[in-house]
C-alpha cells in the first residue's frame, strides 16, 4: 500500500472542503507513517497541530481516508514526529497547491539561526516592547486560546512553526499583548535574536522619511536584518502602494531566510481593502487566527489578575457584577475596573454592589437593550436549560420547568423592563402576582446562590451578544 499516494489523495479531498489558510496551517508537514488493521497513523509536526486535528478535523480526515481507500482505512491516530512530510515546507506560489508528490527541494533555506554579527541590539528599547505585555500576564480563554497557542509556538520556534502568523480581531482583545509577548519570549530565550516591533503607521512614516532623505538602504537594513518582525495594525497598509511595495520585498527577504513575521489586524487578510493580491497570498502562507470577545469566565479571570497586580482585592460578587456588565473587550473591562478602584480610593470607602452598579452605568450596552423582545429572551432561557418553549409556557409546576420559568420572569422584569401584568401575559397568561412572586424569589436567591449568579450572568451575556429577533 502506497501510503504517500493515499495521503496525497486524502489531502486533495480535504483541500476542497477547507479554506486555503486552514488547509495550509493544519496539514503542512503531515504524512501517513504507518497502517495496521484498518488504522492509519498520521505524523504531525507538533503537539498543537495534533490536538487541533483530533479536535476539529478528525471526522473529515477519516471520511477522506475511507473514501480514497474504499474503507480499507477506517480510523486514524496522530503522532508528533519531526520529519520531511508530503506537504512541502516551503511556502507555495500564488497559484500553487500546497502539497506535491515530490519531496521538498534540498536547496531549501535552512532553519533560521540567530547571528551574533548583526549590527543591531536586541534590547527591549530597540524592540519597543512594553514590559507588561508578556505571556505570563496574558489570560487565556475560549476566545483567544488558538491565537495564544500559535503565538507560543511561533516564539518557541521562530520561522519554523507558523510563518507568517496573522492574528486579527476587534480592538481591545489582546492582539498587541500577544504580539509583544512573542517578542519578549524570543529575546529572553535567544540572547542573539534581533526583534523589531513596529506599528504599520510608523513603518509607513519611516519609509516616507527614508525616501525623502535618500536613506532607503538604511531603512531596508533596519527591517531586513532582523530575526523577528512584529507589525501591529497591518490593515493600515491599505491603499498605500509605495509602502505595500516595500513591505512585499521586506516580507520576501525575511521569509526566504526563515525569519519570523507576525502581523496583527482588526480584520482578516481577505477583508483588508486595496491590499495587493501578492501580499494577500503571502499573509495566507502561514497561520491565520482570530481573537474574539472574552466569555464570562475569562472576564472574571482577567479581573482577578488585574486586581492582584493593582493590589486591590474585590469580592467575588463585585467581580461578577463587573464581568456581567462589561462584555465587549479587555480594554473596556480594565477601564471599568480602574474607574471603580479610583472612585473608592478617592472617597476612601469600601466598594459595594450599589456604588459599583452606579459606576458601571456608562458601560451598559444600551443599543442591544432597546432590541430585547420578550419572545427572544424566553427563547434564550429555554435554549440554555434545554427545554421546549411550549413546556416553559405551559401549566406544569414541575421543578425542572418552574425554576427556569421564574428566571425568565426575572429577566423580563430586570432587562426587558416589562410590567408584572405583561410578564404574566408573556409567560403563559399567568397572573401578575405569580410574576411578582417569581421576581422576588430570584432576587432573594441571588444574594446567596453562586450558581444562580453565574447562570444569570451567562444568560445576560447571551441576551446582549446574540442578534435579537424582530
N, C-alpha and C positions, 0 to 999 in steps of 0.2 A: 504493500500500500504506500503510495507516494504522499507522504504527509504534507510536504510543502505545496504540492499541487492542490490538495484538498483544502488547505488553509487559504490559498490564493482564491480558490473558487468561493469559499465561505466569505472572505473579505469582499469579494465582488458583490455578493448579495447584501452584505451589511452596508456597503457604501451607498447603495441605492436607497436605504431607509434612514440614513443618518445625515446630519449636516456635515459639510466638509470639515468645519472646525472640530466637531466632536469626533468624527472618524479619525482625523489626523491625531488628535490629542490622545485618544484611548487605545488605538490599535497600532500605533507606531512602535516598532521594536517588539512585536509579538510573533509567536510561531507555535505550531503544534510540535511537541518534542517526543511524546510517546503515545501509543494507542494500545489499550489492553481491555479485552472483554467489553467492548462497546463504549469505553470511556476514553476520551482524549485528554491529555494533559497539555495545557497551553502555557507557554512561558511568557512572563511579563517582566518589564524592567525594574519595577519597584513595588513595595507593599501598597502604596497608594493606588496605583493602577489595578493591582489585584483586588483590593477592596471595592473599587468602583465598578469593575467588570462584574464581580459577584453580585453587587447590589443593584446595578442599573441595567446591565446588558446581558445577563446570563441567559434569560429566556430567548432573546433574539439570536445569541450565539449558537445555542443548542438547536434552535429551529433551522438556522442556516446550515449547520453541520449535518443535521438529519436529512435535509433536502439534497445537499450535494453528494451525500454518500448513500442515499436511498435507505436511510435508517441503520446503516452499519455502525455509525457513531450515534449514540443515543444520550450521552451525558458528557459533561466537561468539567474539569477542575483546573485550578490556576496555581502556578508556582513561580515565585520570583527567581529569575535566573538571568544574569547579565550575559548576553550572547549576541552574535550577529543574527538578526531575525529577518524574516521575509520582508517586512516593511522597511523601506530604506530609511537610514538615519538622517541623511541629508534632506534639506527642505526641497519640495517639488517646485518645478517651474509653474508659471501661472496657469497653464492649461494641462498639467500633467497629473496622472493618477498618483496617489501616494504609495502605491505598492508596485512591485516589479518582480518578475520571475527571475531576474538576475540579481546576484548578491551585490551589496554596496561596493562601489569602486574603492580600490586600495589606495587611491590618491586622495581620499577624503582628508580634510583638515583634521589633525589630531585634536583630542580634547584640550580645552583651554588650560593654560598654566599661567600662574601669576609671576610676572617678571620683576626682578629687583632693579632693573636698569631703567625703569620708567621714570621720566624726569619729575612727575607729579608726586605729591604726597597723598597718603590715604587718610589723613587726619579728618576728624569729624567736621572741622571748619571747612575743609576743602570740599567735602561731600555735601555740605549744607544740611546735615541731618539733625533733626530735633531729638535730643536725648530721651524725651518722654515716649517717643514712638518706637517701641521695641516689642518683640513677640511676647515677652513676659507680661506686659501690660495690656495686651490685646485679649478681649473677652470673646471666646468662640461660641457661636450659636448656630442654629439651623440655617440662618440666612447668609452666613459667611464661612461655614466650615470648609467648603470646597476651595474657596479663594485662599483661606488660611493654609490649608494643606499644600496647595500648589506653591504658595509663597515660601513655605518651609522647604519644599523640595528644590525650588529654584535657588534658594540661598545656600542650601547644603551642597548642591552640585551645580554651580553656576555654568551656564552654557550647555548643559547636558540634558536636564530633565524637561523643562518647558521653555523653549526659546523661539520667539518671544513669549512672555507671559503677559496677557492682556486682561486687566481687571476693570470692570465697568459697573456703574450703579449710580444712584442719585447722590446728591450732596449730603455730607454728614454721616456717611455709613462706614467710614474707616478705610477708604481706599488709600489715602495718603499715609495713614498709620501703617498699613501693611507694606506699602512701597518703601517707606523709610526703615521699617523693621528689617526688610531684606538687606538694605544697605548696612545697617548696624551688624547684622549677623555675619555678613561676608567680611566686614572689616575686622570683627572680633576673632573669627576663625581662620582668616587668611591675612596675616600681617602685611604681606606684599601686595595685596589686592588694591587696585585703584577704582574707587567707587565715585560716581558722579550723579548727584540728584539735581534735577532742574525742572522748573515748570515749562510747559510748552511756550508760554508767553515770553519767558526770559530767553529761551533758546532762540525764538524769533528775533527778539530785540538785539541779542548779541550778534546774531548773523547779519542783521541790517547794519549794525555799527561796524562789523568787520569788513563788510563790502565797502562801506563809505570810507573807511580808514585804510583800505588796502591791506588788511590783516587777515585775509581769508585763510591763508595757510596756518596761521596761529590758531584760528578758530577750528580748523579741521584737526589740527594736532591735539587740541584740548578735548575733543569729543571722540576721536577715532583711536585714541591710545589708552582708553580705559578698559578695565576688566568687566565692570558692571555699569550700565547706563540706565538710570531710573528717570522716566519722564512723566510728569504729572499733568493731567488735563490735556492729553494729546488731541482732544476734539477741537482745540483752538487752532490747529494747523489747517482747518477747513478753509478752502479758498485762497490760501497763501501759496501761490505757485512756486515762488523762489525758495521759500522755506521747505516746501514739500520736496523739491528737487534736491536740496542739500541734505535733508533728513533721509531721503531714499539712499543716497550714496553713503551716508554715515551708517545707516542700518546695514547695508550690504558689507561695508568694511568690517564692522564688528561681528556680524553673523558668520562671515567666512572664517573668522578666527575663533569661532565658538565662544565669543564673549557674550555675557548675559544681557538681554534687553528686557526691561519691564515697563509697561505702559499702563496708565490709568486714564479713564474717560468717564463722562457721565452718560455715555451711550455706547452700544456695541459698534464694532468697526463698520458694519454694513449700514448703520444709521448715521454715520458722520457725513454730512453733506459736502459735496465738492471735494471728496477725497479721491486722489488718483487711483486707478484700478491696480496699478503695480504696488502701491503702498497697501491698499486693502488686502491684496493677496498675501503680502508679507506679514501683515498683522495677524492673518489667519493661519500662518505656518505652525505656530506653536499651540498654546492653550488659551482659550477664551473662557473666562469665568466671571460671574456676576456676584455682587453683594446686594442683599435686599434688607428691608427694614427688620430690626430685631424683634423676635417674638417676646411674649410677656416674661418668660423665664430668663431670657437673655438680658432683657432690660433690667430686671431685678439684680442679676449678677453684675451688670455694669455699674448700677447704682451702689451696690455694696463695695465694689472695688474702688469707686471714686470716693466714697465716704471713708474708706480705710486710708487712702492716700491723703485726704484732707484732714484726717484725724478728727472726724465729726460724725460719730455714730448716730444713726436714726433707727427708730423702732421698725420692726417688720411691717406693721400696719401702714406707717407713713411711706415706706419704700414701695409697698404695693399700690398705695394711692398715687404716687408719682408715676410708677411704671404703668398703671392702668390708664393714666390720663395722657401722658406724653408718649406717643406711639410712632412718630414719623421717622426720627433718626437719632443717632447717638449725640450729635451736636446739640440738638434741642433738649435732649434728656439731661446732658451735663449743664446746659444753660439754666434749666429749671432748678436743678439741684443747687447750683451756685446762687441763684436768686433766693432760694429758701434758706440756705445757710447764712447768706449775707444779712437778710432781714432779721433773723433770730439772733445773730451775733450783735447786730446794731441795737436791737431792742433789749438785748440781754435777757431773753426769755426762752423757755423750752418749747420746741415745736409741738403743736397739737394738730389733730386732724382738721379742726376748724380753720386755724391760721394757714395751714398748708393748702387746703381747698381754695381759700381766698386767693392765695398767691398763684395758684395754678389756673385761674380763670382764663388768662391770656393764652394758655397752651391748649385749651379745649378745642377740638376740631369743630368749628361752628358750621361750616358748609355741609358736612355729612349729616349733622343733626337735623337740618331742615328737610333732608330727604328720607328720614326714617319713617317708614309706614308701619302701622301695627301688624299688618299681614307679614311683612318681611321680618319683623322682629320675632314673631311667633314661629315662622319657618326656621329661623336660625336656632331657636331654642329646641324645637323638635328634632332638627338635624343633629344638634350637639348631644342630645340624650337618646338619639336613635329611636324616635317614636313616630308613628304615623300621626299626621297633623289632626286627623279626624278623632283619634283617641284622646289627644290632649284637649280638644274642644268638646269632647263628649261628656257624659254624665257620670262615668265611673269615678269612684273615690279611691281606687287602688293607690297605694303609696307611690308606686313607680310612675304614676300619672299625676297625682296630687302635688308632689313636690316640684316637678318641672313646671306645672301649671301656675303654681304660686310664684316661681321665679319669673315666668313670662309676665304675670301681672305686675310684679315689682318693676321690671324693666319698662313696661308700658307706662307706668306712673313716673319713674325717675328719668327715663331717657326720651320717651316719646311724648311725655308731658300730657298724657291722657287723664281725663277726669275719672273718678271711680265708676260712675254710670257707664261711661264709654268703655272702660276696661271690661266691665261685666258684659257688655254687648259684644265686644270683640272676642271674648273667650267663652263662647258657647251660650250667650244670652243669660249670663248669671246676674244675680242681684248685686247692687253696688256695695252692700255690706260684706259680701263674700270677697270682693276685690279689696276692700279696705282691710279686712282681716288678713288676707294673703300678704299685702304690702307690709303691714305691721309685723307679721311673723318673720318675714325675710329680713326686715330692718333689724329686728331684735337678734336674730340668729347671726347676723353679720358681725356682731360685737364679739363673738367667741368662736365661731365656726371657721377655721382656717381653710378647709377645703371649699366651703361655700364662697369665701372671698376670692379664691383662685378661680372658681367656676364663673363667678360674676365678671371678674376681670377679663377672662378669656372670651366670654360671650360679648362683652363690650368691644373687645378688640375685633371680633368678627363683624359686629354691627357697623363699626366705623371704617373697616378696611374693605368690606365687601361692597359691591355695587348694588344699591338698593333697587328693588323692583318699583315700578311706577304704577 
